Structure formats: structure tokens, C-alpha cells
Amino acid sequence: MRCWLAWRGRTYCPHGSFVYALRLKPGDDLRQQLTAFVAAPYLEAGAVLTCVGSLTLRLANQENATHYHLAQKALASPCSRWFVAGGECAMPSLPQDSPAAQVFRRQVLSPAKLRLFMLRKLPMAWLAGLRLRALTPEAATVTIRYKYLTQNPFRSIYFACLAMAAELASGIQAMMQVQSGGPVSMLVVGLTAEFSKKAVGTIAFTCPDGAVIAQAVAESRATGEGRTVVCTSTGRDEAGDVVAVFKITWSFRAKK
């Protein structure tokens, strides 16, 4: 059974609607699988759009199960970690765009200034040719190109170079959010990755977690305690296919 789910954030949706495909294996419990799927921190609210495949239902007080065939059946059911899981969770509000953040954004969006910054602070990123293609208070996109310095023996981009681009897509947002207010220390404390396709050509990593980063920084400043955020950077090739998905765990703590 394959379910197509479209998600749209209530208060924070930098890219409009997102569509995800969830494939269930024979014997999987539909509700359990949907509940686990929507527990991801970057999903906010959504609905099941359509299902294709078959579904076995066992009604109450009946011994025999009924097998249904689903063919492009449209559904209009809410499906999110608020509705399905039944829990309560505060959604991140749209991050404030401070004057200091605006100045920082103008500087790093200048190709010449960004290259000088990487040459001084991130020389490996400079050598790999990372480029910042977009930066807003809500999201960032970083690209990396297949070339001699980024290659592996298999004629694709070395995974460590992909990790640099994925990390920068989240890290540049974290740097922007700590520009104003009291000093905040930031550090990567965890990283996981999934690779689904050979990385060739130009790969663009987008991280849409500016709101949760801003919220974590604000909470750390308000409480003096540390906060952690799991940022998701999705890399797509020039055809739009997903090449890799990185989850980077950032730790933020306001300095005294």
C-alpha cells in the first residue's frame, strides 16, 4: 500500500506544500506506521491525499478479516503528530528578522565575501567550492558540484563533501540567528545520513529549519539552559531527485 501525504505548516511554511510517499509492507499496521511517520520534527500538519494498493480490515466482533482493494481513493483525513498521535506540541513561530541578521545575510550572500569567509574560517569548504544559493529567516540552500577535488573513486561526490554542504545549510542559519542578542555557543553534537542515489553534477542541499533554530536560541537565552535541534538537510540533484538526507543535531547554549 502506498500513501501520498501532503503537509502544510500552520504558522511556518517557507516552501508551501510538501508531498511525501510512504510505502507500507504487507502486515504493517496502518495507524502505527502513520503515527511513526508523522513524529518527525519537521512535519507539522497535513492530510492523506490518496492511497493505492490493498488494505485488510478486521471489524469489531468479527473473526474474519475483509480485504479491500484501494485504487486512487481520495482521502480527506488530517494526519499529523498533533492529530494522529493525539499529543500536544508547540509549533515554532516565524523567526524574527533582526537588523543584525539582515546585515549578516547580505554579507554571506555576496559570493566574494562568502569565499573570503570560507577561506579564513572554513578552508575545506572553500576548496570544495560550496556555494550559498539562498538564505532567508526560514531556510537556506547550499550547493556542491562534482569535480576533481570532491570526487571519490566511484565517479561521484565524496560523502564527506556532501556532509559539508548539508551541515552548512543548517549552520549558516544558526550563525545568522546568533548575530543579535547575547552570545550563544553552537556545536554539532550528532549527525546521521541516508544516501539514495549517486551524487553527480550539482547537488543542492536545503534546510528549512530556521524557525526551530531561532526558537532554540531564544529559549536558551531566556532560560540560560542548553537546547538541541535536529535539522534536516535534503540534497537533490539537477533532476530534482533526492540524493541524500542528513540529520544534523545542533546544541545551543547562551553564554553567561
SULNOR-V354125 format. One record per residue. N is the residue number from 1. RES is the residue in one letter. OMEGA is omega in whole degrees, 0 to 359 (NA if undefined). Layout:
n & res & omega
N & RES & OMEGA
N & RES & OMEGA
This chain:
n & res & omega
1 & M & 180
2 & R & 181
3 & C & 175
4 & W & 184
5 & L & 178
6 & A & 184
7 & W & 175
8 & R & 182
9 & G & 181
10 & R & 183
11 & T & 184
12 & Y & 181
13 & C & 186
14 & P & 186
15 & H & 180
16 & G & 185
17 & S & 175
18 & F & 180
19 & V & 180
20 & Y & 176
21 & A & 179
22 & L & 181
23 & R & 179
24 & L & 178
25 & K & 178
26 & P & 180
27 & G & 179
28 & D & 175
29 & D & 186
30 & L & 183
31 & R & 180
32 & Q & 181
33 & Q & 178
34 & L & 180
35 & T & 180
36 & A & 183
37 & F & 184
38 & V & 176
39 & A & 179
40 & A & 186
41 & P & 183
42 & Y & 177
43 & L & 184
44 & E & 181
45 & A & 182
46 & G & 180
47 & A & 173
48 & V & 182
49 & L & 183
50 & T & 179
51 & C & 177
52 & V & 179
53 & G & 181
54 & S & 184
55 & L & 178
56 & T & 182
57 & L & 173
58 & R & 183
59 & L & 180
60 & A & 178
61 & N & 176
62 & Q & 183
63 & E & 185
64 & N & 178
65 & A & 179
66 & T & 182
67 & H & 180
68 & Y & 174
69 & H & 181
70 & L & 180
71 & A & 179
72 & Q & 181
73 & K & 181
74 & A & 178
75 & L & 177
76 & A & 182
77 & S & 177
78 & P & 184
79 & C & 178
80 & S & 181
81 & R & 174
82 & W & 186
83 & F & 186
84 & V & 183
85 & A & 177
86 & G & 182
87 & G & 177
88 & E & 181
89 & C & 180
90 & A & 179
91 & M & 179
92 & P & 176
93 & S & 180
94 & L & 183
95 & P & 177
96 & Q & 180
97 & D & 184
98 & S & 177
99 & P & 179
100 & A & 178
101 & A & 178
102 & Q & 178
103 & V & 179
104 & F & 182
105 & R & 179
106 & R & 182
107 & Q & 185
108 & V & 176
109 & L & 172
110 & S & 183
111 & P & 182
112 & A & 181
113 & K & 179
114 & L & 179
115 & R & 177
116 & L & 178
117 & F & 181
118 & M & 179
119 & L & 181
120 & R & 190
121 & K & 182
122 & L & 185
123 & P & 179
124 & M & 176
125 & A & 177
126 & W & 179
127 & L & 181
128 & A & 178
129 & G & 178
130 & L & 180
131 & R & 175
132 & L & 185
133 & R & 181
134 & A & 176
135 & L & 176
136 & T & 176
137 & P & 184
138 & E & 188
139 & A & 177
140 & A & 177
141 & T & 180
142 & V & 180
143 & T & 174
144 & I & 186
145 & R & 175
146 & Y & 178
147 & K & 185
148 & Y & 186
149 & L & 180
150 & T & 187
151 & Q & 168
152 & N & 182
153 & P & 185
154 & F & 177
155 & R & 174
156 & S & 183
157 & I & 179
158 & Y & 186
159 & F & 180
160 & A & 176
161 & C & 175
162 & L & 179
163 & A & 178
164 & M & 180
165 & A & 180
166 & A & 180
167 & E & 181
168 & L & 180
169 & A & 176
170 & S & 184
171 & G & 181
172 & I & 176
173 & Q & 178
174 & A & 178
175 & M & 180
176 & M & 184
177 & Q & 181
178 & V & 182
179 & Q & 181
180 & S & 180
181 & G & 181
182 & G & 182
183 & P & 180
184 & V & 175
185 & S & 181
186 & M & 185
187 & L & 173
188 & V & 181
189 & V & 179
190 & G & 179
191 & L & 172
192 & T & 183
193 & A & 173
194 & E & 182
195 & F & 185
196 & S & 183
197 & K & 178
198 & K & 184
199 & A & 177
200 & V & 182
201 & G & 179
202 & T & 180
203 & I & 180
204 & A & 178
205 & F & 179
206 & T & 176
207 & C & 183
208 & P & 189
209 & D & 180
210 & G & 182
211 & A & 182
212 & V & 175
213 & I & 179
214 & A & 180
215 & Q & 180
216 & A & 179
217 & V & 181
218 & A & 180
219 & E & 179
220 & S & 178
221 & R & 183
222 & A & 185
223 & T & 185
224 & G & 181
225 & E & 179
226 & G & 176
227 & R & 177
228 & T & 180
229 & V & 174
230 & V & 181
231 & C & 180
232 & T & 176
233 & S & 182
234 & T & 180
235 & G & 179
236 & R & 178
237 & D & 184
238 & E & 176
239 & A & 181
240 & G & 181
241 & D & 178
242 & V & 179
243 & V & 182
244 & A & 175
245 & V & 179
246 & F & 172
247 & K & 184
248 & I & 179
249 & T & 179
250 & W & 174
251 & S & 179
252 & F & 177
253 & R & 179
254 & A & 179
255 & K & 179
256 & K & NA
